[in-house]
Amino acid sequence: MIEDVHLVHDALPDMSVADVDLTTEVMGRKLSAPLLIGAITGGAAAVRQVNLDLARAASDLGIGMQLGSQRAMMEIPKLTSTYDVRKVAPRILLLGNIGLAQARRLTDAQARALVDDIGADGLCIHLNPAMELFQLEGERDFKEGAETIERFARLFGDRLIVKETGCGISREVGKRLCEAGVQWVDVAGAGGTSWVKTELLRASRKASKAVHLSPDAAQPFVEWGIPTAASLCELRNLSCRTIASGGLRSGVDIAKALALGASAGSAALPFLRAQQATGSDGVRLCGRKMIEELKAACLLTGSRSPAHLRQAPVLITGRLREWCLARRVMDER
Ligand SMILES: Cc1cc2nc3c(=O)[nH]c(=O)nc-3n(C[C@H](O)[C@H](O)[C@H](O)COP(=O)(O)O)c2cc1C
């Protein structure tokens, strides 16, 4: 659906490329561009290098980084080192990560330790009911979610991001998050990595021991969720700030997300693929390319900064337009 978002070309930009300033503030930290590496990994000796490569590149680029779920280090403290990237990236915006189902069981002190033990700036709580539902060993009980989020919002204030993992956030859920005191929401919408699909593949390789749901029940949900662009439209004009993710694959996609109101964009799979191919250099190249594309999109829309891009004319067509009209979230500009 991001293809249904059109930025309007400015043939007379009246500025030089050097005038485009992508500097952005996220959670009180200055980024060189409105970009974060999405939550990917941690928790096994084999992936420590992945986090170090991602962090080194994020540091060189001046962008932010979300770590993968810290569930493993909660259970086995010696795995903490697999998330510890501060020695290679002392100044980046670094965010810890935990699932809502695990967050619910943490005391306040344990929650703070998730952030403090790795020198992070804040925490992402991920919402992933679709993934849990179809994971063989996943959670089946989603109670007390809102009150857990309220507690974490009190604990972390503007250092908390609530994110999905590929199914997006609706306006209704966005309102509930804002009411709970959440200031940052990462939509992680449908259109990129599908965890239901991943779980389906995983289940097909394992002998199924699922008690509650057969992996076959996952098939109709492979594309389940709110597409990223639609989710951004759903959350427009709420009190929380948004990060766009889920299928963003270029700086132009990020530019479109900013034009829909996002404060920053994030991607996971492209950075992971780049790391797997050529390590930290690959991640750096991948990020630099996105940043250059975003800069070009700014110039070609006559936008000197991400803030200007958020005010730039944007056209919504096709299925996204239908979605926004049907959901009454169309914001004419
Ligand atoms: C390999 C991989 C592992 C991920 N692990 C986590 C995780 O631990 N916690 C989390 O919040 N999101 C996790 N995600 C979800 C991403 O952070 C992101 O929300 C989602 O993949 C959509 O972005 P993408 O389409 O750019 O991959 C993971 C994604 C990938 C590809």
The ligand as an SDF file (V2000), in Angstrom:
LIG
                    3D

 31 33  0  0  0  0  0  0  0  0999 V2000
   14.8880  -11.7970   11.8560 C   0  0  0  0  0  0  0  0  0  0  0  0
   13.9430  -10.8520   12.5450 C   0  0  0  0  0  0  0  0  0  0  0  0
   13.8420  -10.8920   13.9240 C   0  0  0  0  0  0  0  0  0  0  0  0
   12.9770  -10.0290   14.6070 C   0  0  0  0  0  0  0  0  0  0  0  0
   12.9300  -10.0530   15.9780 N   0  0  0  0  0  0  0  0  0  0  0  0
   12.1790   -9.1310   16.6210 C   0  0  0  0  0  0  0  0  0  0  0  0
   12.2230   -9.0270   18.0450 C   0  0  0  0  0  0  0  0  0  0  0  0
   12.9300   -9.7540   18.7220 O   0  0  0  0  0  0  0  0  0  0  0  0
   11.4440   -8.0770   18.6350 N   0  0  0  0  0  0  0  0  0  0  0  0
   10.6590   -7.2340   17.9230 C   0  0  0  0  0  0  0  0  0  0  0  0
   10.0270   -6.3550   18.4930 O   0  0  0  0  0  0  0  0  0  0  0  0
   10.5900   -7.3120   16.5790 N   0  0  0  0  0  0  0  0  0  0  0  0
   11.3360   -8.2290   15.9210 C   0  0  0  0  0  0  0  0  0  0  0  0
   11.3030   -8.2860   14.5510 N   0  0  0  0  0  0  0  0  0  0  0  0
   10.3330   -7.4400   13.8380 C   0  0  0  0  0  0  0  0  0  0  0  0
   10.9840   -6.2000   13.2550 C   0  0  0  0  0  0  0  0  0  0  0  0
   11.5520   -5.4080   14.2590 O   0  0  0  0  0  0  0  0  0  0  0  0
    9.9830   -5.3660   12.4470 C   0  0  0  0  0  0  0  0  0  0  0  0
    8.9760   -4.8720   13.3000 O   0  0  0  0  0  0  0  0  0  0  0  0
    9.3310   -6.1740   11.3450 C   0  0  0  0  0  0  0  0  0  0  0  0
   10.2260   -7.1430   10.8630 O   0  0  0  0  0  0  0  0  0  0  0  0
    8.9110   -5.3250   10.1800 C   0  0  0  0  0  0  0  0  0  0  0  0
   10.0110   -4.7260    9.5510 O   0  0  0  0  0  0  0  0  0  0  0  0
   10.6780   -5.2620    8.1760 P   0  0  0  0  0  0  0  0  0  0  0  0
    9.5820   -5.5220    7.2000 O   0  0  0  0  0  0  0  0  0  0  0  0
   11.6020   -4.1630    7.7650 O   0  0  0  0  0  0  0  0  0  0  0  0
   11.4300   -6.5220    8.5060 O   0  0  0  0  0  0  0  0  0  0  0  0
   12.1710   -9.1260   13.8600 C   0  0  0  0  0  0  0  0  0  0  0  0
   12.2850   -9.0870   12.4600 C   0  0  0  0  0  0  0  0  0  0  0  0
   13.1610   -9.9200   11.8030 C   0  0  0  0  0  0  0  0  0  0  0  0
   13.2620   -9.8450   10.2900 C   0  0  0  0  0  0  0  0  0  0  0  0
  1  2  1  0
  2  3  1  0
  2 30  2  0
  3  4  2  0
  4  5  1  0
  4 28  1  0
  5  6  2  0
  6  7  1  0
  6 13  1  0
  7  8  2  0
  7  9  1  0
  9 10  1  0
 10 11  2  0
 10 12  1  0
 12 13  2  0
 13 14  1  0
 14 15  1  0
 14 28  1  0
 15 16  1  0
 16 17  1  0
 16 18  1  0
 18 19  1  0
 18 20  1  0
 20 21  1  0
 20 22  1  0
 22 23  1  0
 23 24  1  0
 24 25  2  0
 24 26  1  0
 24 27  1  0
 28 29  2  0
 29 30  1  0
 30 31  1  0
M  END
$$$$
